[in-house]
Amino acid sequence: MTLQKRIEKAVQTLKDFQDAVDDAKHTTTDILVSISDFIDDDLNDLVDELEEVADEVGDVEEKLEVLEIALDELKEGSEAV
């Protein structure tokens, strides 16, 4: 799954949870069940997924930094010619 899709899935999970809690038709008991279900089923997976996304973003940032350094070196080399 791409990074964008994983983030979209995490956002959708949070929106679904928000909708379940905000729904005016729900009673307090239903809201508590929704919160409990979210914590039991989705929250741990969501946290794990966000941690993986954060790690991947860190890797991409490191690669970007290396590429920027290489680009600067290429620019300096072409200016010297």
N, C-alpha and C positions, 0 to 999 in steps of 0.2 A: 504494500500500500504506500502511495506517495506521501511525502510529508504534508502536503496541502490537504490530501484526503483525510489523513489522520487528525489534523487540526480541525477540519470541518466536522468529523465524527465526534470529536470531543465537544465542540461547540453545540452540535445538535443534541448530544446527551444532556448537556446543561440546560438547553432550551426546553427539552422534553420534561425534565425535572421541574423547571420553573412553571411550565404550563400545568403540570399535574398539581402543583401546590397552589397556583393562582386561580385555578378553576373555581368559580363561585359555587358550583353545584356540590363541591366536596364538603363533607363535614370534617370536623376536627379529627375524628378517628381516621377517616380516609387520608387526610393530609399526613397524619403521623405514620400511617402504613406506607404512603408514598415516600416519605423521608427515609423510613427504615429500609424499604426495598432499594432505594437509591444507594444508601450507604452500604448495604449488604452486597448488592449485585454490581453496581456501576462505579462507585466511587474509587474503589481500589484499582479497578481496571483503568479508570480515567487517570488516576495519579501515576500509575505505571506508564501509561501511554505518554503522558506529558513529560515524564522524566526521560523517556526514550527520545522524544522530540527535542527536548532541551540538549541532550547529548549530541544528537545529530546536528543541531544548529551550531553547537560549539565546534564540531568537526568541520562544518562548512565554513565557519568564520576563520578557522585556522588555515584551511586551504585557500580562502580568499586572501588572507594576509600574505601567504607565500606567493600567490599569483600577482598581487599588487607589487611586491618587492621585485619579482622577475620583470614585470612591466616597466617599473622605474629603471631597472638596470638596462633594459632594451632601449628605453628612451634616451638614457644617458649615453649609451653606445652609439645610437644613431646621430645624436647631436655632436659627438666627437668626430664623426666622419665628415 
